[in-house]
C-alpha cells in the first residue's frame, strides 16, 4: 500500500464530490428531521402561546446552527456510505483498484474534505452556536411564554429579584435542582436591609427547598446585627424560575466555559459536568473525521461493498446511534465523576477510530 497518493487533481475532485453531494443531502435530511422532532415536542407550547407565527419561525431559525453542529458527524458517515454505494454499484471502486489505485489513495481526498468540515464545525460551535442558542432560549422563555426575566449576573453570581428583596446564588445545579451558597436579603418598606439568611445548599424536594447550614441575622435600624434561630429560607421561587439563569454548555464558547470553570473553582465549588462539556467541545468536531474514516473503511472493504443505498443509509443510522449512545453513557459517567473528564469525552472517538483503523487494515486490497 502506497503511503503517498498519486491521484490526479481531477480524480481527487471526482472522489471528493462523490462524498460531498450525498453529505449535503444527508445533512439537510437529518437537520429537517431534528427540526420537525423539536417542533412536535414543543407543539403544545406553540399552540398555547401563539408561537406558530413569525416568533416561532425566528426561534427555530436560531436553533438551526446548534442542530447542524450536532448532526454533522452522522451526516458525514451517511454521505460516505451513500456516495461510495453509488460508486460500488457501478463498479467504479473495483475498477480503480484494478488500475492500481489503492484504498488509501481514494480515502485521502474524502478525509481532507472531512477535516474542513470538522474545522467548520468547531468554528460555528465557538461563534454562531452560543449566541444563537442564547437568543433562541430567550425568545422561547421570555417573548413566547411571557416569563419575566428578573435576574442579573454579577461576576458570575446570580441575583434574583423576589417579592421581599433579593436572592443571590453562587451556583445552580439544574440536574439535581440544587442551589449552592444561597443568600436571601429581605428589605423593609423603605428598602433597607432588615433580615439576611444564608444557606450552604438548598435542594428542591418537589414542593419546598430543603436547606443545609442556614445562618440567619436580623439587622436593626441602628445597624446592629443579631443572630436568630430561623432555619428556613422562604425564597418564593421554584426550579422552573431558574431555567433562564443557568447557561447550558452549548451556550458557552470555549473561553467563556474556561472562565466559568475557573470562577467556580475560585469560589470552592465543584465545576462538575462543565469540565466534561469543555472536553467535548474539542472531541465533537473531530468526530466528523472519525465517522468519515469509518465510512471509508466500510465502503472500501469487500464485505459491505455491495450494500444497496437503503442498507447503506440504515447502516449509517445504526452506527450513528451507537456513537451517540456511547457518548451519552461516557458523558454521564464523567459528569458523575466515575470517569475522568478527558476519558469520558474522548473514549467514544478512540473506540470508533480503532474500529475504523482495524477494518481498513484487515480489509482486502482488490
C-alpha positions in Angstrom: 0.0 0.0 0.0 1.4 3.3 -1.1 1.5 6.0 1.6 1.7 8.9 -0.9 -1.4 9.4 -3.1 -0.7 9.7 -6.8 -4.3 10.6 -7.9 -4.6 13.5 -10.4 -6.4 16.6 -9.2 -9.4 15.7 -11.5 -9.7 12.3 -9.7 -9.3 13.9 -6.3 -12.2 16.3 -7.1 -14.3 13.5 -8.5 -14.0 11.3 -5.4 -14.4 14.2 -3.0 -17.5 15.3 -5.0 -19.0 11.8 -4.7 -18.9 12.2 -0.9 -19.8 15.9 -0.7 -23.0 15.7 -2.7 -24.6 12.9 -0.6 -23.2 14.5 2.5 -25.1 17.8 1.9 -28.3 15.8 1.1 -28.0 13.8 4.4 -27.2 17.0 6.3 -30.3 18.6 5.1 -32.4 15.5 5.7 -31.1 15.0 9.3 -31.5 18.7 10.1 -35.1 18.7 8.8 -35.9 15.5 10.8 -34.3 17.0 14.0 -36.2 20.3 13.5 -39.5 18.5 13.0 -39.0 16.4 16.1 -38.2 19.5 18.1 -41.3 21.2 16.6 -43.6 18.4 17.5 -42.0 18.2 21.0 -42.9 21.8 21.6 -46.2 21.8 19.7 -48.4 22.2 22.8 -46.5 25.3 23.9 -46.5 26.7 20.4 -50.3 26.4 20.2 -50.9 27.7 23.7 -48.6 30.7 23.4 -49.3 31.5 19.8 -45.8 30.5 18.6 -46.9 29.4 15.1 -46.2 32.8 13.6 -43.0 34.8 13.0 -41.8 34.4 16.5 -41.9 30.6 16.2 -40.1 30.8 12.9 -37.4 33.0 14.4 -37.0 30.6 17.3 -36.5 27.6 15.1 -34.2 29.5 12.7 -32.0 30.3 15.7 -31.9 26.6 16.6 -30.5 25.7 13.2 -26.8 26.3 14.0 -26.9 24.0 17.0 -28.8 21.3 15.2 -26.4 21.4 12.2 -23.4 21.2 14.6 -24.9 18.1 16.3 -25.9 16.2 13.2 -22.7 16.8 11.2 -20.8 13.6 12.3 -23.8 11.4 11.3 -24.3 13.3 8.1 -20.6 12.7 7.3 -20.9 9.0 7.8 -24.1 8.7 5.8 -22.6 10.8 3.0 -19.6 8.5 2.7 -21.7 5.3 2.7 -24.2 6.6 0.2 -21.6 8.2 -2.1 -19.5 5.1 -2.3 -22.5 2.8 -2.5 -23.2 4.6 -5.8 -19.6 4.1 -6.9 -19.7 0.4 -5.9 -23.0 -0.1 -7.7 -21.4 1.0 -10.9 -18.2 -0.9 -10.2 -16.0 2.2 -10.2 -14.3 1.4 -6.9 -13.3 -2.0 -8.1 -12.2 -0.5 -11.4 -10.0 2.0 -9.6 -8.4 -0.8 -7.6 -7.8 -2.8 -10.7 -5.9 0.2 -12.1 -3.6 0.1 -9.1 -5.2 2.9 -7.2 -5.1 1.9 -3.5 -7.8 2.4 -0.9 -5.6 4.9 0.9 -5.3 7.0 -2.3 -9.1 7.0 -2.7 -9.6 7.9 1.0 -7.3 10.9 1.2 -9.4 13.4 -0.8 -12.5 12.5 1.3 -10.6 12.8 4.5 -9.3 16.2 3.5 -12.9 17.3 3.0 -13.8 15.8 6.4 -11.0 17.9 8.0 -12.5 21.1 6.5 -16.0 20.0 7.8 -14.5 19.4 11.2 -12.9 22.9 11.2 -16.2 24.4 10.1 -18.0 22.5 13.0 -15.5 23.9 15.5 -15.8 27.4 14.1 -19.6 27.7 14.3 -19.6 26.0 17.7 -17.4 28.7 19.0 -19.0 31.7 17.3 -22.6 31.2 15.9 -24.0 28.5 18.1 -23.6 30.1 21.6 -25.1 33.4 20.6 -27.9 31.8 18.5 -28.7 29.3 21.3 -28.9 32.0 24.0 -31.2 34.1 21.8 -33.4 31.1 21.0 -33.7 30.4 24.7 -34.7 34.0 25.4 -37.3 34.1 22.7 -38.9 30.8 23.8 -38.9 31.5 27.6 -39.4 35.3 27.7 -41.0 36.5 24.5 -43.1 33.4 23.7 -44.0 32.1 27.1 -44.2 35.6 28.6 -42.0 34.8 31.6 -40.4 37.8 33.3 -36.6 37.9 33.4 -35.8 39.1 37.0 -32.2 38.1 37.2 -28.8 39.6 36.6 -25.3 38.2 36.8 -22.6 39.9 38.7 -19.2 38.3 38.4 -21.0 35.1 37.5 -23.1 35.2 40.7 -26.9 35.0 40.1 -29.0 37.8 41.6 -32.8 37.4 41.5 -35.5 40.0 42.5 -38.1 38.4 44.7 -41.2 39.9 46.4 -39.5 40.9 49.6 -35.9 41.6 48.5 -33.2 39.8 46.6 -31.8 36.2 46.4 -28.2 35.6 45.3 -26.8 32.1 44.3 -23.3 31.1 43.7 -24.1 28.1 41.5 -27.2 26.2 40.2 -27.1 22.5 39.5 -30.2 22.2 37.3 -29.9 18.4 37.1 -30.3 17.9 40.9 -32.3 21.1 41.5 -29.6 22.2 43.9 -28.6 25.7 44.8 -25.2 26.4 46.4 -24.3 29.4 48.7 -27.8 30.9 48.7 -28.3 34.3 50.4 -31.8 35.9 50.9 -31.7 39.6 51.5 -35.0 40.8 52.9 -35.9 44.5 52.7 -38.2 46.7 54.7 -40.8 49.2 53.3 -38.0 51.8 53.0 -35.8 49.4 51.0 -33.4 49.0 54.0 -31.9 45.6 54.8 -33.8 44.1 57.7 -33.0 40.3 57.5 -30.3 38.2 56.0 -30.4 34.4 55.7 -27.6 32.3 54.2 -27.6 28.5 53.4 -24.7 26.4 52.1 -27.1 24.5 49.9 -30.8 24.3 49.1 -32.3 21.3 47.4 -35.8 21.2 45.9 -37.7 18.1 47.0 -40.7 18.6 44.7 -42.6 21.1 46.9 -40.2 23.1 49.0 -36.5 23.9 49.4 -34.6 21.8 51.9 -31.7 23.9 53.3 -28.5 22.9 54.8 -26.2 25.1 57.0 -28.6 28.0 57.5 -27.4 31.1 59.3 -29.9 33.9 60.0 -29.3 37.5 61.0 -31.6 40.4 61.9 -30.4 43.9 61.1 -31.8 46.7 63.2 -32.4 50.3 62.0 -29.3 51.3 64.0 -27.2 48.8 62.1 -26.9 46.3 64.9 -26.7 42.7 63.7 -28.4 39.9 65.8 -28.1 36.2 65.0 -31.5 34.5 65.1 -32.7 30.9 65.2 -34.5 30.9 61.9 -33.7 27.8 59.9 -35.9 28.2 56.8 -35.4 30.1 53.6 -38.6 31.4 52.1 -37.4 32.2 48.6 -40.7 32.3 46.8 -39.0 30.6 43.8 -39.1 27.2 42.2 -36.5 25.4 40.0 -38.6 26.5 36.9 -37.8 30.1 37.9 -34.1 29.4 37.4 -34.4 28.0 33.9 -33.2 31.2 32.4 -30.4 31.6 35.0 -28.2 28.7 34.0 -26.3 28.5 30.8 -26.2 25.2 29.1 -22.8 24.1 27.7 -23.8 24.9 24.1 -24.4 28.5 25.2 -20.7 28.9 26.1 -17.8 29.4 23.9 -14.6 27.7 25.0 -13.1 30.7 26.6 -16.3 31.5 28.4 -16.5 28.0 29.7 -12.9 28.1 30.8 -13.6 31.3 32.7 -16.8 30.0 34.2 -15.0 26.8 35.4 -12.1 28.9 36.9 -14.7 31.1 38.6 -16.5 28.2 40.2 -13.2 26.7 41.4 -12.1 30.1 42.9 -15.3 30.0 45.0 -14.5 26.5 46.2 -17.3 25.0 44.1 -17.0 21.8 42.0 -17.5 22.6 38.3 -18.7 19.0 37.8 -20.0 18.3 34.4 -18.8 21.6 32.9 -15.3 20.1 32.7 -16.6 17.2 30.6 -18.5 19.6 28.4 -15.3 21.6 27.8 -13.5 18.5 26.6 -16.5 17.6 24.5 -16.1 20.9 22.6 -12.7 19.6 21.4 -13.8 16.0 20.8 -17.1 16.5 18.9 -15.7 18.3 15.8 -13.1 15.5 15.4 -16.0 13.0 15.3 -16.6 14.2 11.7 -13.2 12.9 10.6 -13.6 9.7 12.5 -17.1 9.0 11.1 -15.7 9.6 7.6 -12.8 7.3 8.2 -15.2 4.6 9.4 -17.4 5.1 6.4 -14.5 4.8 4.0 -13.2 1.7 5.7 -16.6 0.0 5.3 -17.2 1.3 1.8 -13.8 0.1 0.5 -13.9 -3.3 2.2 -15.2 -6.2 0.0 -17.8 -7.5 2.5 -20.2 -4.5 2.7 -19.2 -3.2 -0.7 -22.4 -4.4 -2.4 -24.8 -2.8 0.1 -27.7 -1.0 -1.5 -28.5 2.7 -1.0 -31.2 1.9 1.6 -29.0 -0.5 3.5 -26.1 2.0 3.5 -28.4 4.7 4.9 -29.6 2.2 7.5 -26.1 1.3 8.4 -25.2 5.0 8.9 -28.2 5.4 11.2 -27.2 2.3 13.3 -23.6 3.4 13.6 -24.6 7.0 14.4 -27.0 5.8 17.1 -24.2 3.6 18.6 -21.8 6.5 18.7 -24.3 8.8 20.4 -25.3 6.1 22.8 -21.6 5.5 23.7 -21.1 9.3 24.0 -24.1 9.6 26.3 -23.0 6.8 28.6 -19.4 8.0 28.9 -20.5 11.7 29.4 -22.9 10.7 32.1 -20.2 8.7 33.8 -17.9 11.7 33.5 -20.4 14.1 35.0 -21.0 11.7 37.9 -17.2 11.7 38.5 -17.0 8.0 37.8 -14.6 8.6 34.9 -12.0 11.4 34.4 -13.4 14.2 32.2 -10.9 13.6 29.3 -11.6 9.9 29.3 -15.4 10.5 29.3 -15.2 12.9 26.4 -12.6 11.1 24.2 -13.3 7.4 24.7 -16.1 7.1 22.1 -13.8 8.8 19.5 -11.0 6.5 20.4 -13.2 3.4 20.2 -14.7 4.3 16.8 -11.3 5.4 15.4 -9.9 2.0 16.4 -12.8 0.2 14.7 -12.2 2.2 11.5 -8.4 1.5 11.5 -9.0 -2.2 12.2 -11.5 -2.6 9.3 -9.2 -0.7 7.0 -6.0 -2.6 7.9 -7.6 -6.0 7.7 -9.6 -5.2 4.5 -8.5 -6.6 1.2 -6.8 -4.5 -1.4 -8.6 -5.8 -4.5 
